């Protein structure tokens, strides 16, 4: 069986200020474009806008990695 090629995806969403492990994904974009979303680091009421790049074989896998990252990552470190 041949594995799918890995590429970079940018996952964009909202992270809950109440529970930083909650990530609500708005979209997954092919390519490393998270730097273009620096403006997203501003807060909304109860949510913080969020964008990060992940290497994955497809968009769904990148979204899964983003959820896992938010479950494990210290909210103050990003």
mmCIF file of the N, C-alpha and C atoms, coordinates in Angstrom:
data_MODEL
# 
_entry.id   MODEL 
# 
loop_
_atom_site.group_PDB 
_atom_site.id 
_atom_site.type_symbol 
_atom_site.label_atom_id 
_atom_site.label_alt_id 
_atom_site.label_comp_id 
_atom_site.label_asym_id 
_atom_site.label_entity_id 
_atom_site.label_seq_id 
_atom_site.pdbx_PDB_ins_code 
_atom_site.Cartn_x 
_atom_site.Cartn_y 
_atom_site.Cartn_z 
_atom_site.occupancy 
_atom_site.B_iso_or_equiv 
_atom_site.pdbx_formal_charge 
_atom_site.auth_seq_id 
_atom_site.auth_comp_id 
_atom_site.auth_asym_id 
_atom_site.auth_atom_id 
_atom_site.pdbx_PDB_model_num 
ATOM 1   N N  . UNK A 1 1  ? 0.841   -1.173 0.000  1.00 0.00 ? 1  UNK A N  1 
ATOM 2   C CA . UNK A 1 1  ? 0.000   0.000  0.000  1.00 0.00 ? 1  UNK A CA 1 
ATOM 3   C C  . UNK A 1 1  ? 0.888   1.239  0.000  1.00 0.00 ? 1  UNK A C  1 
ATOM 4   N N  . UNK A 1 2  ? 0.528   2.221  -0.806 1.00 0.00 ? 2  UNK A N  1 
ATOM 5   C CA . UNK A 1 2  ? 1.297   3.438  -0.912 1.00 0.00 ? 2  UNK A CA 1 
ATOM 6   C C  . UNK A 1 2  ? 0.674   4.527  -0.046 1.00 0.00 ? 2  UNK A C  1 
ATOM 7   N N  . UNK A 1 3  ? 1.507   5.243  0.715  1.00 0.00 ? 3  UNK A N  1 
ATOM 8   C CA . UNK A 1 3  ? 1.007   6.331  1.566  1.00 0.00 ? 3  UNK A CA 1 
ATOM 9   C C  . UNK A 1 3  ? 0.780   7.587  0.735  1.00 0.00 ? 3  UNK A C  1 
ATOM 10  N N  . UNK A 1 4  ? -0.188  8.380  1.134  1.00 0.00 ? 4  UNK A N  1 
ATOM 11  C CA . UNK A 1 4  ? -0.456  9.648  0.463  1.00 0.00 ? 4  UNK A CA 1 
ATOM 12  C C  . UNK A 1 4  ? 0.687   10.619 0.739  1.00 0.00 ? 4  UNK A C  1 
ATOM 13  N N  . UNK A 1 5  ? 0.961   11.467 -0.214 1.00 0.00 ? 5  UNK A N  1 
ATOM 14  C CA . UNK A 1 5  ? 2.005   12.473 -0.038 1.00 0.00 ? 5  UNK A CA 1 
ATOM 15  C C  . UNK A 1 5  ? 1.613   13.440 1.070  1.00 0.00 ? 5  UNK A C  1 
ATOM 16  N N  . UNK A 1 6  ? 2.587   13.821 1.859  1.00 0.00 ? 6  UNK A N  1 
ATOM 17  C CA . UNK A 1 6  ? 2.348   14.769 2.943  1.00 0.00 ? 6  UNK A CA 1 
ATOM 18  C C  . UNK A 1 6  ? 2.567   16.173 2.412  1.00 0.00 ? 6  UNK A C  1 
ATOM 19  N N  . UNK A 1 7  ? 1.669   17.085 2.762  1.00 0.00 ? 7  UNK A N  1 
ATOM 20  C CA . UNK A 1 7  ? 1.809   18.486 2.395  1.00 0.00 ? 7  UNK A CA 1 
ATOM 21  C C  . UNK A 1 7  ? 1.442   19.346 3.586  1.00 0.00 ? 7  UNK A C  1 
ATOM 22  N N  . UNK A 1 8  ? 1.701   20.622 3.477  1.00 0.00 ? 8  UNK A N  1 
ATOM 23  C CA . UNK A 1 8  ? 1.401   21.556 4.561  1.00 0.00 ? 8  UNK A CA 1 
ATOM 24  C C  . UNK A 1 8  ? -0.001  22.139 4.370  1.00 0.00 ? 8  UNK A C  1 
ATOM 25  N N  . UNK A 1 9  ? -0.760  22.155 5.469  1.00 0.00 ? 9  UNK A N  1 
ATOM 26  C CA . UNK A 1 9  ? -2.091  22.759 5.490  1.00 0.00 ? 9  UNK A CA 1 
ATOM 27  C C  . UNK A 1 9  ? -2.121  23.795 6.608  1.00 0.00 ? 9  UNK A C  1 
ATOM 28  N N  . UNK A 1 10 ? -2.881  24.856 6.420  1.00 0.00 ? 10 UNK A N  1 
ATOM 29  C CA . UNK A 1 10 ? -3.106  25.842 7.467  1.00 0.00 ? 10 UNK A CA 1 
ATOM 30  C C  . UNK A 1 10 ? -4.527  25.662 7.986  1.00 0.00 ? 10 UNK A C  1 
ATOM 31  N N  . UNK A 1 11 ? -4.641  25.397 9.285  1.00 0.00 ? 11 UNK A N  1 
ATOM 32  C CA . UNK A 1 11 ? -5.941  25.219 9.928  1.00 0.00 ? 11 UNK A CA 1 
ATOM 33  C C  . UNK A 1 11 ? -6.309  26.546 10.592 1.00 0.00 ? 11 UNK A C  1 
ATOM 34  N N  . UNK A 1 12 ? -7.519  27.026 10.327 1.00 0.00 ? 12 UNK A N  1 
ATOM 35  C CA . UNK A 1 12 ? -8.003  28.305 10.852 1.00 0.00 ? 12 UNK A CA 1 
ATOM 36  C C  . UNK A 1 12 ? -9.265  28.048 11.663 1.00 0.00 ? 12 UNK A C  1 
ATOM 37  N N  . UNK A 1 13 ? -9.364  28.674 12.824 1.00 0.00 ? 13 UNK A N  1 
ATOM 38  C CA . UNK A 1 13 ? -10.560 28.475 13.626 1.00 0.00 ? 13 UNK A CA 1 
ATOM 39  C C  . UNK A 1 13 ? -10.640 29.417 14.809 1.00 0.00 ? 13 UNK A C  1 
ATOM 40  N N  . UNK A 1 14 ? -11.507 29.072 15.737 1.00 0.00 ? 14 UNK A N  1 
ATOM 41  C CA . UNK A 1 14 ? -11.695 29.808 16.975 1.00 0.00 ? 14 UNK A CA 1 
ATOM 42  C C  . UNK A 1 14 ? -11.372 28.893 18.145 1.00 0.00 ? 14 UNK A C  1 
ATOM 43  N N  . UNK A 1 15 ? -10.639 29.424 19.113 1.00 0.00 ? 15 UNK A N  1 
ATOM 44  C CA . UNK A 1 15 ? -10.301 28.673 20.314 1.00 0.00 ? 15 UNK A CA 1 
ATOM 45  C C  . UNK A 1 15 ? -11.051 29.307 21.479 1.00 0.00 ? 15 UNK A C  1 
ATOM 46  N N  . UNK A 1 16 ? -11.736 28.486 22.260 1.00 0.00 ? 16 UNK A N  1 
ATOM 47  C CA . UNK A 1 16 ? -12.549 28.978 23.366 1.00 0.00 ? 16 UNK A CA 1 
ATOM 48  C C  . UNK A 1 16 ? -11.672 29.574 24.463 1.00 0.00 ? 16 UNK A C  1 
ATOM 49  N N  . UNK A 1 17 ? -12.044 30.762 24.956 1.00 0.00 ? 17 UNK A N  1 
ATOM 50  C CA . UNK A 1 17 ? -11.323 31.374 26.071 1.00 0.00 ? 17 UNK A CA 1 
ATOM 51  C C  . UNK A 1 17 ? -11.672 30.707 27.398 1.00 0.00 ? 17 UNK A C  1 
ATOM 52  N N  . UNK A 1 18 ? -12.796 30.022 27.457 1.00 0.00 ? 18 UNK A N  1 
ATOM 53  C CA . UNK A 1 18 ? -13.226 29.336 28.669 1.00 0.00 ? 18 UNK A CA 1 
ATOM 54  C C  . UNK A 1 18 ? -12.474 28.019 28.827 1.00 0.00 ? 18 UNK A C  1 
ATOM 55  N N  . UNK A 1 19 ? -12.372 27.261 27.744 1.00 0.00 ? 19 UNK A N  1 
ATOM 56  C CA . UNK A 1 19 ? -11.663 25.980 27.744 1.00 0.00 ? 19 UNK A CA 1 
ATOM 57  C C  . UNK A 1 19 ? -10.767 25.968 26.520 1.00 0.00 ? 19 UNK A C  1 
ATOM 58  N N  . UNK A 1 20 ? -9.480  26.279 26.706 1.00 0.00 ? 20 UNK A N  1 
ATOM 59  C CA . UNK A 1 20 ? -8.553  26.420 25.582 1.00 0.00 ? 20 UNK A CA 1 
ATOM 60  C C  . UNK A 1 20 ? -8.351  25.122 24.803 1.00 0.00 ? 20 UNK A C  1 
ATOM 61  N N  . UNK A 1 21 ? -8.854  24.000 25.318 1.00 0.00 ? 21 UNK A N  1 
ATOM 62  C CA . UNK A 1 21 ? -8.740  22.748 24.560 1.00 0.00 ? 21 UNK A CA 1 
ATOM 63  C C  . UNK A 1 21 ? -9.814  22.653 23.479 1.00 0.00 ? 21 UNK A C  1 
ATOM 64  N N  . UNK A 1 22 ? -10.816 23.549 23.527 1.00 0.00 ? 22 UNK A N  1 
ATOM 65  C CA . UNK A 1 22 ? -11.868 23.568 22.506 1.00 0.00 ? 22 UNK A CA 1 
ATOM 66  C C  . UNK A 1 22 ? -11.395 24.364 21.296 1.00 0.00 ? 22 UNK A C  1 
ATOM 67  N N  . UNK A 1 23 ? -11.414 23.722 20.124 1.00 0.00 ? 23 UNK A N  1 
ATOM 68  C CA . UNK A 1 23 ? -11.073 24.387 18.871 1.00 0.00 ? 23 UNK A CA 1 
ATOM 69  C C  . UNK A 1 23 ? -12.214 24.178 17.897 1.00 0.00 ? 23 UNK A C  1 
ATOM 70  N N  . UNK A 1 24 ? -12.738 25.270 17.379 1.00 0.00 ? 24 UNK A N  1 
ATOM 71  C CA . UNK A 1 24 ? -13.810 25.219 16.395 1.00 0.00 ? 24 UNK A CA 1 
ATOM 72  C C  . UNK A 1 24 ? -13.205 25.604 15.048 1.00 0.00 ? 24 UNK A C  1 
ATOM 73  N N  . UNK A 1 25 ? -13.034 24.628 14.176 1.00 0.00 ? 25 UNK A N  1 
ATOM 74  C CA . UNK A 1 25 ? -12.331 24.839 12.919 1.00 0.00 ? 25 UNK A CA 1 
ATOM 75  C C  . UNK A 1 25 ? -13.257 25.503 11.904 1.00 0.00 ? 25 UNK A C  1 
ATOM 76  N N  . UNK A 1 26 ? -12.766 26.595 11.329 1.00 0.00 ? 26 UNK A N  1 
ATOM 77  C CA . UNK A 1 26 ? -13.512 27.322 10.307 1.00 0.00 ? 26 UNK A CA 1 
ATOM 78  C C  . UNK A 1 26 ? -13.112 26.854 8.911  1.00 0.00 ? 26 UNK A C  1 
ATOM 79  N N  . UNK A 1 27 ? -11.859 26.419 8.763  1.00 0.00 ? 27 UNK A N  1 
ATOM 80  C CA . UNK A 1 27 ? -11.415 25.965 7.449  1.00 0.00 ? 27 UNK A CA 1 
ATOM 81  C C  . UNK A 1 27 ? -10.006 25.429 7.484  1.00 0.00 ? 27 UNK A C  1 
ATOM 82  N N  . UNK A 1 28 ? -9.671  24.678 6.451  1.00 0.00 ? 28 UNK A N  1 
ATOM 83  C CA . UNK A 1 28 ? -8.325  24.146 6.263  1.00 0.00 ? 28 UNK A CA 1 
ATOM 84  C C  . UNK A 1 28 ? -7.898  24.541 4.854  1.00 0.00 ? 28 UNK A C  1 
ATOM 85  N N  . UNK A 1 29 ? -6.781  25.270 4.768  1.00 0.00 ? 29 UNK A N  1 
ATOM 86  C CA . UNK A 1 29 ? -6.298  25.802 3.498  1.00 0.00 ? 29 UNK A CA 1 
ATOM 87  C C  . UNK A 1 29 ? -4.993  25.095 3.131  1.00 0.00 ? 29 UNK A C  1 
ATOM 88  N N  . UNK A 1 30 ? -4.860  24.622 1.884  1.00 0.00 ? 30 UNK A N  1 
ATOM 89  C CA . UNK A 1 30 ? -3.585  24.038 1.480  1.00 0.00 ? 30 UNK A CA 1 
ATOM 90  C C  . UNK A 1 30 ? -2.491  25.101 1.445  1.00 0.00 ? 30 UNK A C  1 
ATOM 91  N N  . UNK A 1 31 ? -1.343  24.750 1.950  1.00 0.00 ? 31 UNK A N  1 
ATOM 92  C CA . UNK A 1 31 ? -0.193  25.653 1.915  1.00 0.00 ? 31 UNK A CA 1 
ATOM 93  C C  . UNK A 1 31 ? 0.123   26.264 3.262  1.00 0.00 ? 31 UNK A C  1 
ATOM 94  N N  . UNK A 1 32 ? 1.368   26.726 3.403  1.00 0.00 ? 32 UNK A N  1 
ATOM 95  C CA . UNK A 1 32 ? 1.823   27.346 4.650  1.00 0.00 ? 32 UNK A CA 1 
ATOM 96  C C  . UNK A 1 32 ? 1.510   28.838 4.671  1.00 0.00 ? 32 UNK A C  1 
ATOM 97  N N  . UNK A 1 33 ? 0.306   29.208 5.046  1.00 0.00 ? 33 UNK A N  1 
ATOM 98  C CA . UNK A 1 33 ? -0.099  30.615 5.030  1.00 0.00 ? 33 UNK A CA 1 
ATOM 99  C C  . UNK A 1 33 ? -0.485  31.150 6.407  1.00 0.00 ? 33 UNK A C  1 
ATOM 100 N N  . UNK A 1 34 ? -0.118  30.462 7.474  1.00 0.00 ? 34 UNK A N  1 
ATOM 101 C CA . UNK A 1 34 ? -0.498  30.912 8.822  1.00 0.00 ? 34 UNK A CA 1 
ATOM 102 C C  . UNK A 1 34 ? 0.050   32.294 9.134  1.00 0.00 ? 34 UNK A C  1 
ATOM 103 N N  . UNK A 1 35 ? 1.241   32.634 8.601  1.00 0.00 ? 35 UNK A N  1 
ATOM 104 C CA . UNK A 1 35 ? 1.821   33.956 8.865  1.00 0.00 ? 35 UNK A CA 1 
ATOM 105 C C  . UNK A 1 35 ? 0.942   35.076 8.328  1.00 0.00 ? 35 UNK A C  1 
ATOM 106 N N  . UNK A 1 36 ? 0.164   34.806 7.311  1.00 0.00 ? 36 UNK A N  1 
ATOM 107 C CA . UNK A 1 36 ? -0.725  35.813 6.754  1.00 0.00 ? 36 UNK A CA 1 
ATOM 108 C C  . UNK A 1 36 ? -1.940  36.065 7.642  1.00 0.00 ? 36 UNK A C  1 
ATOM 109 N N  . UNK A 1 37 ? -2.139  35.220 8.651  1.00 0.00 ? 37 UNK A N  1 
ATOM 110 C CA . UNK A 1 37 ? -3.287  35.346 9.546  1.00 0.00 ? 37 UNK A CA 1 
ATOM 111 C C  . UNK A 1 37 ? -2.887  35.855 10.922 1.00 0.00 ? 37 UNK A C  1 
ATOM 112 N N  . UNK A 1 38 ? -1.746  36.547 11.016 1.00 0.00 ? 38 UNK A N  1 
ATOM 113 C CA . UNK A 1 38 ? -1.286  37.076 12.296 1.00 0.00 ? 38 UNK A CA 1 
ATOM 114 C C  . UNK A 1 38 ? -2.343  37.969 12.918 1.00 0.00 ? 38 UNK A C  1 
ATOM 115 N N  . UNK A 1 39 ? -3.070  38.707 12.105 1.00 0.00 ? 39 UNK A N  1 
ATOM 116 C CA . UNK A 1 39 ? -4.130  39.578 12.622 1.00 0.00 ? 39 UNK A CA 1 
ATOM 117 C C  . UNK A 1 39 ? -5.187  38.788 13.395 1.00 0.00 ? 39 UNK A C  1 
ATOM 118 N N  . UNK A 1 40 ? -5.268  37.489 13.147 1.00 0.00 ? 40 UNK A N  1 
ATOM 119 C CA . UNK A 1 40 ? -6.264  36.668 13.832 1.00 0.00 ? 40 UNK A CA 1 
ATOM 120 C C  . UNK A 1 40 ? -5.957  36.461 15.307 1.00 0.00 ? 40 UNK A C  1 
ATOM 121 N N  . UNK A 1 41 ? -4.799  36.881 15.771 1.00 0.00 ? 41 UNK A N  1 
ATOM 122 C CA . UNK A 1 41 ? -4.449  36.678 17.174 1.00 0.00 ? 41 UNK A CA 1 
ATOM 123 C C  . UNK A 1 41 ? -5.177  37.654 18.088 1.00 0.00 ? 41 UNK A C  1 
ATOM 124 N N  . UNK A 1 42 ? -6.114  38.443 17.568 1.00 0.00 ? 42 UNK A N  1 
ATOM 125 C CA . UNK A 1 42 ? -6.927  39.319 18.410 1.00 0.00 ? 42 UNK A CA 1 
ATOM 126 C C  . UNK A 1 42 ? -8.097  38.516 18.965 1.00 0.00 ? 42 UNK A C  1 
ATOM 127 N N  . UNK A 1 43 ? -8.594  38.921 20.097 1.00 0.00 ? 43 UNK A N  1 
ATOM 128 C CA . UNK A 1 43 ? -9.670  38.176 20.752 1.00 0.00 ? 43 UNK A CA 1 
ATOM 129 C C  . UNK A 1 43 ? -11.043 38.728 20.412 1.00 0.00 ? 43 UNK A C  1 
ATOM 130 N N  . UNK A 1 44 ? -11.984 37.846 20.371 1.00 0.00 ? 44 UNK A N  1 
ATOM 131 C CA . UNK A 1 44 ? -13.397 38.179 20.288 1.00 0.00 ? 44 UNK A CA 1 
ATOM 132 C C  . UNK A 1 44 ? -13.961 37.902 21.676 1.00 0.00 ? 44 UNK A C  1 
ATOM 133 N N  . UNK A 1 45 ? -15.228 38.210 21.887 1.00 0.00 ? 45 UNK A N  1 
ATOM 134 C CA . UNK A 1 45 ? -15.838 37.897 23.166 1.00 0.00 ? 45 UNK A CA 1 
ATOM 135 C C  . UNK A 1 45 ? -15.968 36.382 23.279 1.00 0.00 ? 45 UNK A C  1 
ATOM 136 N N  . UNK A 1 46 ? -15.285 35.774 24.239 1.00 0.00 ? 46 UNK A N  1 
ATOM 137 C CA . UNK A 1 46 ? -15.304 34.351 24.564 1.00 0.00 ? 46 UNK A CA 1 
ATOM 138 C C  . UNK A 1 46 ? -14.480 33.462 23.626 1.00 0.00 ? 46 UNK A C  1 
ATOM 139 N N  . UNK A 1 47 ? -13.899 34.012 22.559 1.00 0.00 ? 47 UNK A N  1 
ATOM 140 C CA . UNK A 1 47 ? -13.094 33.207 21.644 1.00 0.00 ? 47 UNK A CA 1 
ATOM 141 C C  . UNK A 1 47 ? -11.848 33.968 21.215 1.00 0.00 ? 47 UNK A C  1 
ATOM 142 N N  . UNK A 1 48 ? -10.803 33.215 20.898 1.00 0.00 ? 48 UNK A N  1 
ATOM 143 C CA . UNK A 1 48 ? -9.598  33.773 20.305 1.00 0.00 ? 48 UNK A CA 1 
ATOM 144 C C  . UNK A 1 48 ? -9.450  33.174 18.921 1.00 0.00 ? 48 UNK A C  1 
ATOM 145 N N  . UNK A 1 49 ? -9.234  34.029 17.939 1.00 0.00 ? 49 UNK A N  1 
ATOM 146 C CA . UNK A 1 49 ? -9.013  33.535 16.580 1.00 0.00 ? 49 UNK A CA 1 
ATOM 147 C C  . UNK A 1 49 ? -7.674  32.819 16.536 1.00 0.00 ? 49 UNK A C  1 
ATOM 148 N N  . UNK A 1 50 ? -7.581  31.777 15.711 1.00 0.00 ? 50 UNK A N  1 
ATOM 149 C CA . UNK A 1 50 ? -6.435  30.874 15.766 1.00 0.00 ? 50 UNK A CA 1 
ATOM 150 C C  . UNK A 1 50 ? -6.097  30.361 14.375 1.00 0.00 ? 50 UNK A C  1 
ATOM 151 N N  . UNK A 1 51 ? -4.785  30.258 14.055 1.00 0.00 ? 51 UNK A N  1 
ATOM 152 C CA . UNK A 1 51 ? -4.319  29.665 12.800 1.00 0.00 ? 51 UNK A CA 1 
ATOM 153 C C  . UNK A 1 51 ? -2.963  29.016 13.046 1.00 0.00 ? 51 UNK A C  1 
ATOM 154 N N  . UNK A 1 52 ? -2.761  27.813 12.491 1.00 0.00 ? 52 UNK A N  1 
ATOM 155 C CA . UNK A 1 52 ? -1.498  27.103 12.642 1.00 0.00 ? 52 UNK A CA 1 
ATOM 156 C C  . UNK A 1 52 ? -1.326  26.142 11.476 1.00 0.00 ? 52 UNK A C  1 
ATOM 157 N N  . UNK A 1 53 ? -0.063  25.876 11.128 1.00 0.00 ? 53 UNK A N  1 
ATOM 158 C CA . UNK A 1 53 ? 0.258   24.972 10.019 1.00 0.00 ? 53 UNK A CA 1 
ATOM 159 C C  . UNK A 1 53 ? 0.550   23.559 10.527 1.00 0.00 ? 53 UNK A C  1 
ATOM 160 N N  . UNK A 1 54 ? 0.108   22.573 9.746  1.00 0.00 ? 54 UNK A N  1 
ATOM 161 C CA . UNK A 1 54 ? 0.346   21.167 10.051 1.00 0.00 ? 54 UNK A CA 1 
ATOM 162 C C  . UNK A 1 54 ? 0.699   20.435 8.768  1.00 0.00 ? 54 UNK A C  1 
ATOM 163 N N  . UNK A 1 55 ? 1.630   19.491 8.852  1.00 0.00 ? 55 UNK A N  1 
ATOM 164 C CA . UNK A 1 55 ? 1.959   18.618 7.725  1.00 0.00 ? 55 UNK A CA 1 
ATOM 165 C C  . UNK A 1 55 ? 1.114   17.362 7.832  1.00 0.00 ? 55 UNK A C  1 
ATOM 166 N N  . UNK A 1 56 ? 0.364   17.069 6.771  1.00 0.00 ? 56 UNK A N  1 
ATOM 167 C CA . UNK A 1 56 ? -0.559  15.937 6.792  1.00 0.00 ? 56 UNK A CA 1 
ATOM 168 C C  . UNK A 1 56 ? -0.827  15.470 5.362  1.00 0.00 ? 56 UNK A C  1 
ATOM 169 N N  . UNK A 1 57 ? -1.335  14.245 5.209  1.00 0.00 ? 57 UNK A N  1 
ATOM 170 C CA . UNK A 1 57 ? -1.649  13.743 3.870  1.00 0.00 ? 57 UNK A CA 1 
ATOM 171 C C  . UNK A 1 57 ? -2.916  14.358 3.264  1.00 0.00 ? 57 UNK A C  1 
ATOM 172 N N  . UNK A 1 58 ? -3.807  14.900 4.123  1.00 0.00 ? 58 UNK A N  1 
ATOM 173 C CA . UNK A 1 58 ? -5.044  15.508 3.619  1.00 0.00 ? 58 UNK A CA 1 
ATOM 174 C C  . UNK A 1 58 ? -5.576  16.508 4.637  1.00 0.00 ? 58 UNK A C  1 
ATOM 175 N N  . UNK A 1 59 ? -6.574  17.287 4.228  1.00 0.00 ? 59 UNK A N  1 
ATOM 176 C CA . UNK A 1 59 ? -7.127  18.349 5.075  1.00 0.00 ? 59 UNK A CA 1 
ATOM 177 C C  . UNK A 1 59 ? -7.750  17.805 6.358  1.00 0.00 ? 59 UNK A C  1 
ATOM 178 N N  . UNK A 1 60 ? -8.444  16.669 6.269  1.00 0.00 ? 60 UNK A N  1 
ATOM 179 C CA . UNK A 1 60 ? -9.070  16.093 7.467  1.00 0.00 ? 60 UNK A CA 1 
ATOM 180 C C  . UNK A 1 60 ? -8.024  15.689 8.498  1.00 0.00 ? 60 UNK A C  1 
ATOM 181 N N  . UNK A 1 61 ? -6.911  15.132 8.037  1.00 0.00 ? 61 UNK A N  1 
ATOM 182 C CA . UNK A 1 61 ? -5.835  14.749 8.958  1.00 0.00 ? 61 UNK A CA 1 
ATOM 183 C C  . UNK A 1 61 ? -5.215  15.984 9.611  1.00 0.00 ? 61 UNK A C  1 
ATOM 184 N N  . UNK A 1 62 ? -5.083  17.067 8.850  1.00 0.00 ? 62 UNK A N  1 
ATOM 185 C CA . UNK A 1 62 ? -4.561  18.316 9.410  1.00 0.00 ? 62 UNK A CA 1 
ATOM 186 C C  . UNK A 1 62 ? -5.506  18.842 10.494 1.00 0.00 ? 62 UNK A C  1 
ATOM 187 N N  . UNK A 1 63 ? -6.806  18.775 10.249 1.00 0.00 ? 63 UNK A N  1 
ATOM 188 C CA . UNK A 1 63 ? -7.793  19.209 11.244 1.00 0.00 ? 63 UNK A CA 1 
ATOM 189 C C  . UNK A 1 63 ? -7.706  18.341 12.494 1.00 0.00 ? 63 UNK A C  1 
ATOM 190 N N  . UNK A 1 64 ? -7.534  17.031 12.320 1.00 0.00 ? 64 UNK A N  1 
ATOM 191 C CA . UNK A 1 64 ? -7.386  16.131 13.469 1.00 0.00 ? 64 UNK A CA 1 
ATOM 192 C C  . UNK A 1 64 ? -6.142  16.486 14.275 1.00 0.00 ? 64 UNK A C  1 
ATOM 193 N N  . UNK A 1 65 ? -5.044  16.814 13.583 1.00 0.00 ? 65 UNK A N  1 
ATOM 194 C CA . UNK A 1 65 ? -3.818  17.211 14.277 1.00 0.00 ? 65 UNK A CA 1 
ATOM 195 C C  . UNK A 1 65 ? -4.023  18.510 15.059 1.00 0.00 ? 65 UNK A C  1 
ATOM 196 N N  . UNK A 1 66 ? -4.781  19.439 14.491 1.00 0.00 ? 66 UNK A N  1 
ATOM 197 C CA . UNK A 1 66 ? -5.050  20.702 15.176 1.00 0.00 ? 66 UNK A CA 1 
ATOM 198 C C  . UNK A 1 66 ? -5.839  20.464 16.465 1.00 0.00 ? 66 UNK A C  1 
ATOM 199 N N  . UNK A 1 67 ? -6.849  19.604 16.391 1.00 0.00 ? 67 UNK A N  1 
ATOM 200 C CA . UNK A 1 67 ? -7.627  19.276 17.603 1.00 0.00 ? 67 UNK A CA 1 
ATOM 201 C C  . UNK A 1 67 ? -6.724  18.630 18.653 1.00 0.00 ? 67 UNK A C  1 
ATOM 202 N N  . UNK A 1 68 ? -5.882  17.702 18.242 1.00 0.00 ? 68 UNK A N  1 
ATOM 203 C CA . UNK A 1 68 ? -4.974  17.043 19.184 1.00 0.00 ? 68 UNK A CA 1 
ATOM 204 C C  . UNK A 1 68 ? -3.996  18.048 19.789 1.00 0.00 ? 68 UNK A C  1 
ATOM 205 N N  . UNK A 1 69 ? -3.498  18.957 18.985 1.00 0.00 ? 69 UNK A N  1 
ATOM 206 C CA . UNK A 1 69 ? -2.568  19.986 19.466 1.00 0.00 ? 69 UNK A CA 1 
ATOM 207 C C  . UNK A 1 69 ? -3.222  20.825 20.566 1.00 0.00 ? 69 UNK A C  1 
ATOM 208 N N  . UNK A 1 70 ? -4.452  21.248 20.342 1.00 0.00 ? 70 UNK A N  1 
ATOM 209 C CA . UNK A 1 70 ? -5.137  22.087 21.327 1.00 0.00 ? 70 UNK A CA 1 
ATOM 210 C C  . UNK A 1 70 ? -5.493  21.306 22.593 1.00 0.00 ? 70 UNK A C  1 
ATOM 211 N N  . UNK A 1 71 ? -5.690  20.021 22.480 1.00 0.00 ? 71 UNK A N  1 
ATOM 212 C CA . UNK A 1 71 ? -5.957  19.190 23.655 1.00 0.00 ? 71 UNK A CA 1 
ATOM 213 C C  . UNK A 1 71 ? -4.719  19.066 24.536 1.00 0.00 ? 71 UNK A C  1 
ATOM 214 N N  . UNK A 1 72 ? -3.529  19.065 23.918 1.00 0.00 ? 72 UNK A N  1 
ATOM 215 C CA . UNK A 1 72 ? -2.285  18.806 24.650 1.00 0.00 ? 72 UNK A CA 1 
ATOM 216 C C  . UNK A 1 72 ? -1.495  20.051 24.975 1.00 0.00 ? 72 UNK A C  1 
ATOM 217 N N  . UNK A 1 73 ? -1.637  21.120 24.204 1.00 0.00 ? 73 UNK A N  1 
ATOM 218 C CA . UNK A 1 73 ? -0.767  22.292 24.304 1.00 0.00 ? 73 UNK A CA 1 
ATOM 219 C C  . UNK A 1 73 ? -1.149  23.189 25.470 1.00 0.00 ? 73 UNK A C  1 
ATOM 220 N N  . UNK A 1 74 ? -0.117  23.738 26.129 1.00 0.00 ? 74 UNK A N  1 
ATOM 221 C CA . UNK A 1 74 ? -0.308  24.739 27.172 1.00 0.00 ? 74 UNK A CA 1 
ATOM 222 C C  . UNK A 1 74 ? -0.868  26.007 26.506 1.00 0.00 ? 74 UNK A C  1 
ATOM 223 N N  . UNK A 1 75 ? -2.055  26.478 26.900 1.00 0.00 ? 75 UNK A N  1 
ATOM 224 C CA . UNK A 1 75 ? -2.680  27.625 26.232 1.00 0.00 ? 75 UNK A CA 1 
ATOM 225 C C  . UNK A 1 75 ? -1.853  28.910 26.301 1.00 0.00 ? 75 UNK A C  1 
ATOM 226 N N  . UNK A 1 76 ? -0.962  29.001 27.241 1.00 0.00 ? 76 UNK A N  1 
ATOM 227 C CA . UNK A 1 76 ? -0.169  30.226 27.362 1.00 0.00 ? 76 UNK A CA 1 
ATOM 228 C C  . UNK A 1 76 ? 1.071   30.202 26.487 1.00 0.00 ? 76 UNK A C  1 
ATOM 229 N N  . UNK A 1 77 ? 1.381   29.073 25.867 1.00 0.00 ? 77 UNK A N  1 
ATOM 230 C CA . UNK A 1 77 ? 2.638   28.955 25.130 1.00 0.00 ? 77 UNK A CA 1 
ATOM 231 C C  . UNK A 1 77 ? 2.542   29.394 23.696 1.00 0.00 ? 77 UNK A C  1 
ATOM 232 N N  . UNK A 1 78 ? 1.382   29.650 23.179 1.00 0.00 ? 78 UNK A N  1 
ATOM 233 C CA . UNK A 1 78 ? 1.313   30.047 21.776 1.00 0.00 ? 78 UNK A CA 1 
ATOM 234 C C  . UNK A 1 78 ? 1.185   31.523 21.687 1.00 0.00 ? 78 UNK A C  1 
# 
